[in-house]
Amino acid sequence: MHDDHKQADDTQAHPEGFDRCLETVPLHCARSLTGGGQTAHIFLMGQTYVLRITRAGKLILTK
């Protein structure tokens, strides 16, 4: 991660207090989770969920 905490595909600055969040909450790049594509499968407690990046750049998580 760069000193200014910007990802390569991140075009906005991070909000105030971002550094404090990094200390306690993991941060994952959605594009990394999807392998550069549009979807990723996430497995939790016997259930598979689908994480999808929409054309508008929003995230949708479904069963």
C-alpha positions as CSV (number, residue, x, y, z in Angstrom):
1,M,0.0,0.0,0.0
2,H,1.3,3.5,-0.8
3,D,2.0,6.1,1.8
4,D,-1.2,8.0,0.9
5,H,-3.2,4.7,1.3
6,K,-4.5,4.8,-2.2
7,Q,-5.0,1.5,-4.2
8,A,-4.1,1.5,-7.8
9,D,-7.8,1.4,-8.8
10,D,-9.0,3.8,-6.0
11,T,-9.7,7.3,-7.3
12,Q,-11.0,8.9,-4.0
13,A,-9.1,9.9,-0.9
14,H,-9.8,7.8,2.2
15,P,-12.0,9.4,4.9
16,E,-10.7,10.9,8.1
17,G,-9.7,8.3,10.7
18,F,-8.9,5.7,8.0
19,D,-5.6,4.9,9.6
20,R,-7.3,4.0,12.9
21,C,-9.6,1.6,11.0
22,L,-6.6,-0.2,9.5
23,E,-5.4,-1.0,13.0
24,T,-8.5,-3.0,13.9
25,V,-10.5,-3.9,10.7
26,P,-8.9,-5.8,7.7
27,L,-9.2,-4.0,4.4
28,H,-9.5,-6.0,1.2
29,C,-9.5,-4.6,-2.4
30,A,-12.7,-5.9,-4.1
31,R,-10.8,-6.2,-7.4
32,S,-8.3,-8.5,-5.7
33,L,-11.1,-10.6,-4.3
34,T,-12.6,-11.0,-7.8
35,G,-9.2,-11.7,-9.4
36,G,-9.7,-8.6,-11.6
37,G,-13.1,-9.9,-12.8
38,Q,-16.6,-9.1,-11.7
39,T,-17.5,-11.9,-9.3
40,A,-16.0,-13.8,-6.4
41,H,-17.4,-16.8,-4.4
42,I,-17.1,-16.4,-0.6
43,F,-17.6,-19.5,1.6
44,L,-18.8,-19.1,5.2
45,M,-20.2,-21.7,7.6
46,G,-21.4,-24.1,4.8
47,Q,-22.9,-21.4,2.7
48,T,-21.5,-20.0,-0.6
49,Y,-22.1,-16.3,-1.3
50,V,-21.5,-14.4,-4.5
51,L,-19.8,-11.0,-4.4
52,R,-20.5,-9.0,-7.6
53,I,-19.1,-5.7,-8.8
54,T,-21.8,-3.9,-10.8
55,R,-21.2,-1.7,-13.9
56,A,-21.9,1.3,-11.6
57,G,-19.1,0.2,-9.3
58,K,-21.3,-1.0,-6.4
59,L,-20.9,-4.3,-4.5
60,I,-23.7,-6.8,-4.2
61,L,-23.4,-9.9,-1.9
62,T,-26.0,-12.6,-2.5
63,K,-26.5,-16.3,-1.5
